[in-house]
């Protein structure tokens, strides 16, 4: 049994936007508006935490400039590379302390995201020993990947705490009864905080230090009682 925790066995921590800073929202916003498109909550719903082939196909349709999905994907990553020259990827404030905090409570930890393993190795490699099992799970083909990540560890979803910055992941967690803490981006044009609230997310933090032991124990108690999503809407409103 985890020390002091009744129900949770694993913390699954999203890489980009949680353990690493958000370097996707600003580029997606610029991609759309620079081509004459409108950046809306619907764009975020169809692009964030979607498989790359689906996200790029939607981006191609969201702008008036004619392009295919593969063309949009190539253009997006080219523009992201340019963005990163002035806004590099960095480990989020409090990220390593968070991993150590959840491990200190007896939980196993795993990192996940839509990019390949090399992304994890490059930016979180020095702390790879703090993660269990495969350490990192690429979810591009199975996004959002709630059930699949639980399966990797032989757990049911309600034993796994997910921490993510995207409401679509919260919606999947709610459907499967998985505990969830939202850490939406502070990007000024973003819609994720609102969308998480509409999805019934009960716990939202603005920084990783705020995801403290007290909050972890609260979520563990809710998971044990089956009340993590109590009062959440039975249907999600359209963004």
C-alpha positions in Angstrom: 0.0 0.0 0.0 1.3 3.5 -0.8 2.2 5.3 2.5 -0.7 7.4 3.6 -2.7 6.9 0.4 -5.8 4.7 0.2 -6.4 4.2 -3.5 -4.0 5.8 -6.0 -1.2 3.8 -7.3 0.3 5.8 -10.2 0.7 9.5 -11.2 0.7 10.0 -15.0 2.2 13.4 -15.7 1.9 15.1 -19.1 5.2 16.3 -20.6 4.5 19.5 -22.7 2.5 22.0 -20.8 3.0 20.3 -17.4 6.5 19.1 -16.8 7.8 21.2 -19.6 6.6 24.7 -20.5 3.8 25.2 -23.1 5.5 25.7 -26.5 2.5 24.5 -28.5 -0.4 26.9 -27.9 1.5 30.0 -29.1 2.6 28.3 -32.3 -0.8 26.9 -33.1 -2.3 30.3 -32.5 0.2 32.0 -34.7 -0.2 29.3 -37.4 -4.0 30.0 -37.6 -4.1 33.8 -37.3 -1.1 34.4 -39.6 -3.0 32.6 -42.4 -6.3 34.6 -41.8 -8.0 32.0 -39.7 -9.9 32.5 -36.4 -8.4 31.0 -33.3 -11.3 29.6 -31.3 -12.1 27.0 -28.6 -13.1 24.7 -31.4 -9.6 24.9 -32.9 -8.2 23.8 -29.5 -10.7 21.0 -29.2 -9.7 19.5 -32.6 -6.0 20.1 -32.3 -4.8 19.7 -28.7 -4.1 16.1 -27.6 -5.2 14.7 -31.0 -3.1 12.3 -33.1 -0.9 14.4 -35.4 -2.6 13.3 -38.6 -6.0 14.4 -37.3 -4.7 17.7 -35.8 -2.9 18.7 -38.9 -5.9 17.8 -41.1 -8.1 20.1 -39.0 -5.5 22.9 -39.1 -5.4 22.7 -42.9 -9.2 23.2 -42.9 -9.1 26.0 -40.3 -7.2 28.4 -42.5 -8.2 29.9 -45.8 -4.8 29.2 -47.3 -5.1 26.0 -49.4 -3.0 23.2 -47.9 -3.1 19.5 -47.2 -2.8 17.9 -43.7 0.8 16.8 -44.3 1.7 20.2 -45.6 0.1 21.8 -42.5 2.0 19.4 -40.2 5.4 20.2 -41.9 4.6 24.0 -41.8 3.6 23.7 -38.1 6.8 22.0 -37.0 8.9 24.4 -39.1 7.3 27.3 -37.4 7.7 25.7 -34.0 11.4 25.2 -34.6 11.6 29.0 -35.3 9.6 29.8 -32.2 11.9 27.7 -30.0 14.9 29.7 -31.0 13.6 32.6 -29.0 11.4 30.6 -26.6 13.3 27.4 -25.7 11.8 24.4 -24.1 12.5 24.4 -20.3 11.6 22.3 -17.3 8.6 23.9 -15.6 9.1 25.5 -12.2 8.5 22.8 -9.5 8.3 19.9 -12.0 11.1 17.8 -10.5 9.8 18.6 -6.9 6.4 17.4 -8.0 7.7 14.1 -9.2 9.6 13.6 -6.0 6.5 14.6 -4.0 4.2 12.0 -5.5 6.9 9.4 -5.2 7.4 10.3 -1.6 3.7 9.4 -1.1 4.4 5.9 -2.5 3.1 6.4 -6.0 4.8 5.2 -9.1 5.2 7.9 -11.8 5.2 7.9 -15.6 5.5 10.7 -18.1 3.4 10.8 -21.3 2.9 12.9 -24.4 2.4 13.0 -28.2 6.0 13.4 -29.3 8.5 10.5 -29.5 10.7 9.1 -26.7 13.6 11.3 -27.8 11.7 14.4 -26.6 11.5 13.0 -23.0 15.2 11.8 -23.1 16.4 15.2 -24.3 14.6 17.4 -21.7 13.9 15.1 -18.8 16.7 12.5 -19.2 18.6 13.7 -16.2 15.6 12.8 -14.0 14.6 9.6 -15.9 15.4 7.6 -12.8 12.4 9.2 -11.1 9.9 7.5 -13.5 8.7 3.9 -13.4 8.0 1.3 -16.0 8.9 2.6 -19.5 9.4 6.0 -18.0 7.7 7.7 -20.9 4.6 6.6 -23.0 4.1 8.1 -26.4 0.4 8.5 -26.8 0.2 9.9 -30.4 -1.5 6.9 -31.8 -3.9 6.4 -28.8 -4.6 9.9 -27.7 -5.6 10.8 -25.1 -4.4 7.4 -23.8 -6.0 7.2 -20.4 -6.9 3.5 -20.6 -3.7 2.6 -22.4 -1.4 4.2 -19.8 -3.3 2.4 -17.0 -3.0 -0.9 -18.9 0.8 -0.5 -19.1 0.9 -0.7 -15.3 -1.8 -3.3 -14.9 -4.1 -0.8 -13.2 -7.7 0.3 -13.7 -8.2 4.0 -14.6 -9.5 5.1 -11.2 -6.1 4.1 -9.6 -4.2 6.5 -11.9 -4.0 10.3 -11.3 -3.6 12.2 -14.5 -2.2 15.7 -14.5 -2.6 17.5 -17.9 -3.1 20.9 -19.4 -5.8 19.9 -22.0 -9.5 19.6 -21.4 -9.9 16.7 -23.9 -7.8 14.5 -21.6 -10.0 15.6 -18.7 -13.1 14.5 -20.7 -11.6 11.1 -21.3 -10.6 10.8 -17.7 -14.1 11.6 -16.7 -15.6 9.0 -19.0 -13.3 6.3 -17.5 -13.5 7.6 -13.9 -9.8 8.4 -13.7 -8.7 11.1 -11.2 -7.6 14.3 -12.9 -5.9 17.6 -11.9 -5.9 20.3 -14.5 -2.9 22.6 -15.1 -4.1 24.7 -18.0 -1.7 27.0 -19.8 -1.7 30.7 -19.0 -1.5 31.5 -22.7 -3.6 34.6 -23.1 -5.5 33.4 -26.1 -6.2 29.9 -24.7 -9.5 28.3 -23.8 -8.4 25.3 -21.7 -9.3 26.6 -18.3 -12.8 27.4 -19.4 -13.2 24.1 -21.1 -11.9 22.2 -18.1 -14.5 23.9 -15.9 -17.2 23.0 -18.4 -16.0 19.4 -18.3 -16.5 19.3 -14.5 -12.8 19.3 -13.5 -12.9 20.0 -9.7 -9.2 20.6 -9.2 -7.3 23.3 -11.2 -3.9 24.6 -10.4 -2.0 27.5 -11.8 1.5 26.2 -10.8 3.0 22.9 -10.0 3.9 23.9 -6.4 0.2 24.3 -5.8 -0.2 20.6 -6.5 0.9 19.8 -3.0 0.6 16.9 -0.6 -2.7 18.2 0.7 -4.3 18.3 -2.7 -2.9 14.9 -3.6 -4.5 13.4 -0.4 -7.8 15.1 -1.2 -7.9 13.5 -4.7 -6.8 10.2 -3.3 -9.7 10.3 -0.8 -12.1 11.2 -3.6 -10.8 8.3 -5.8 -11.3 5.9 -2.9 -14.9 7.2 -2.4 -15.7 7.2 -6.1 -16.5 10.9 -6.0 -13.7 12.4 -8.2 -16.3 13.4 -10.8 -19.3 13.8 -8.6 -21.5 16.6 -9.9 -19.8 16.7 -13.3 -22.1 17.4 -16.3 -23.5 14.3 -17.9 -22.9 15.8 -21.3 -20.2 18.3 -22.3 -21.3 21.5 -23.8 -19.8 22.3 -27.2 -17.0 24.8 -27.2 
